[in-house]
Amino acid sequence: MASCGSACDQSHCRRPDDSGGAEEDVPERFSASRDSDTSKTAGDGDLARCSKCGEEPKAGTHRVLNGMCASCFRSYLYGKFKLAVSTNAMISPTDKILVAFSGGPGSRVALQFVHEMQKKSLESWDASKSQSLPVFGVGVAFVDESISSVIPSPELGRIFKHIKLIVSSLVPGHKDLHIAPIEDVCSMGSDDGTTRLNKLLNSVSDATGKEDFLDHLCILSLQKIALDNGYTKLVVGSCSSTIARHVISATVKGQGYSLPADVQYVDARWEVPVVLPLRDCLTDELSLLCQLDGLETLQLSKRPSSSNSINSLVSSFISRLQDDNPARERTIVRTAEKLKPFGFNKFVENKYHEFIPSRLRCKFQNTNNGESDLAEVFCTFCMSPLSESELHDMHGKSQTLVDTFTAACCQSCSFQILPKESESLQHFLSFLPQSMTRKVADSTLEQSLLREMIDDCLLVDDDADGDRT
Amino acid sequence: MGDSDASSRSKRAAARLCSICNQRQAALKRPKTLQQICKECFYIVFEDEIHKVIMDNNLFRRGERVAVAASGGKDSTVLAYVMSQLNRRHNYGLDLFLLSVDEGITGYRDDSLETVKRNEIEKEGMEEKQMHWKNEALPLVANATAKISTSHLMLEPPEGYGLPLKVVSYKDLYGWTMDEIVKAIGLKNNCTFCGVFRRQALDRGAALMKADKIVTGHNADDIAETVLLNILRGDIARLNAEHFYFVSSILSADNECAGIYSPNAYRGFAREFIKDLERIRPRAILDIIRSGENFRIATSTKLPEQGTCERCGYISSQEFDLINSMIDRIANVELLIAESNLTGQAHSQETIVMENSILAVQGAESMAEKLCKACMLLEGLNRGLPKLGIGRTRGNNDLKKQREHGNSVPKITDSNLQSKQCGSLDF
């Protein structure tokens, strides 16, 4: 540490420490630098010991990240996974877990770790005499987004085969594999989902809006698969790197109010709650693990990345920042953690919920939480909780179906997804998936029922004062 | 001339008519709204929007004396012009003057100060000549979708804006120029000094001139950049957008850094990012600000409280206790000594100074002042302890605990110090 002064003589000037917390991290590479080689392909760093287990590296193995040997690195990542799962009560013995698999390193590792956890539980179940507590079930879902990219069908067939291979290799513990094309959520009766989805996509002119809209549909697809097959939780492989990008994208889209909803471990807005067990890992770490352990990932260019998309601009911005300082992604996530999460960002300990149909369960979870007494109103498209001003706009509008739709809509979706002309808007709305439209119809119905019930007590007839009933 | 010619010509002409007045030809595309408008309409909407912000937010009262922060750059040049125009046109009744800061960095400010001085010269027949100015120089501002580097905007009307000028220098206020500071402390922490001092310099200069308010040329891009940088840095306190409308708080510490002394990699990336962003979606800049306004900070997060510096009287969000800072500095130095090779050589310059200071501190409990950052940094500079107030606080060590129990700072004996001999330490 003697030459700490010169080593830290790099770029950024340090701001004065504010008690509010300007928390510049010392980049990881420096903390490990002096004694051991942190490069992935170890050069002359082999001579040093693993910083955790103190073992000398065997011939052929090399040091990985932060001076850890391969097995310590693996346990380090698995440890983070386990901690997230147990602290947030993500997986219980009666659960049926659906793992969303996209082909990327995050979801691959999530799948692997969930499998390993299941394997361990199965082994101890086998060994236990009473076998009273069951072991949770695991399924895998893959949403086929080839409608928006240019993958030829033989290639697609190969991809599906590959995924089947991956899943079937995860034994013991059989896992169902569900592959569904994204257009399925859009199909209505005998109408083909493909045509309807294409009509929807063609109505969205903004490149970022299109990408985000597809993302929303993807989540709806996963929810559909989960609901149709009786799953109780949805595991996604989102990690700190993904979340950092989302923090900046959401900020740039004006979604400062709803941002905290998307960056927590638990997201119980959905009928099947979504959990993020790898939230504290970085993409680099997860990719490294895939390399080390030979975990197969799929290089799927899901969508043609548009140079006009805010999401890809943000992504390259953060990659550049991360190269400059490997602590950057974590710092961004840590800043977002200082924002107040919503009531649905954790599971409420309430056995009563099990008797409530899942469709309504999420509504009650909010009201039982001491923190926020008011149930949030969500955007029809992206499920963002609406802010005061967005709600205010909502109540100024009349109650026709079209207006109700566009009303329960955050300003970001309103700007980047909804067509501006009323004719194209009507057209667009007519092709929306039922799972979106049903939510709006439900809430309007609920609202009018409520009004009927309290009508006697109401003194003022209109709700132009923005009062939520 | 056939009908088709005339109609295609009129189509071309119609395609380029100003979308506001529909009379004059459109000269530019407005970055904020992408409207195609003519020069005259641009001036009108630009100035009207600023007037609206001033009115809607009740920024001023009649008769107030207002300092226009002027750096000579395009933002403050436009600010000076617009403020004096609106003041006259709408009869705000404000007493305006230009205020500029000279940090004493050779080669950075000199050009700009010249510009600012030129702005103040008054002459007759200003109205007429201002039209001339509008037609030549302001279009440069209007056409700027990208940032214009400050050197381009050294154009101004021959007469200036009729506002008197006051220049405050670091030398006047603190006794040190930035060049002198860098000589004393090197290049690692100079941003800290410059930023802290600059914020005060403007405040102090304005107070000296009996101003009631300061206006700065910070625009949406600046605020958006600040929000972004604060997210990148983990600085949640400043994310609270109430600060944004606090006129003097808008100045963030390393805004507009000289650049000669401190290249700051991620600020460059952030600037570039915002430029690219604006190209894709111009309203994103305002959306960033909207997000900033809508962030709800968890109550568990520590936010800085506001106190008053006991020495200079300014509001400070942090309070530095002089003695504790000394103790921290000692602790930091001790750490450095412990970590380095002990060669038993003579004490370095700083340790000698420190010994003297400690002895002074022991004798004078009256030095238990609560200081603002600027005063603390100055203390350090003046005592030859340039790192005083910089670096991490070291928690509750023995010396601090003894102070808390009402004992004076214990004597640091010779024997203690001798064991801490140091070689050539890099502080």
Interface residues (C-beta under 8 A of the other chain):
Chain A: M1 A2 C4 G5 S6 D9 S11 H12 C13 R14 R15 P16 D17 D18 S19 G20 G21 A22 E23 E24 D206 T208 V247 I248 A250 T251 V252 K253 G254 Q255 G256 Y257 L259 P260 N308 S309 I310 L313 V314 F317 R320 L321 D324 N325 R328 T331 I332 R334 T335 A336 K338 L339 K340 P341 S387 S412 F415
Chain B: K188 N189 N190 C191 T192 G195 V196 V227 L228 N230 I231 L232 R233 G234 D235 I236 A237 R238 L239 A253 D254 S262 P263 N264 A265 Y266 F269 F273 D276 L277 I280 R281 R283 A284 L286 D287 I288 R290 S291 G292 E293 N294 F295 R296 I297 A298 T299 T301 K302 L303 P304 S317 Q318 E339 S340 N341 K373 I390 R392 T393 D426 F427
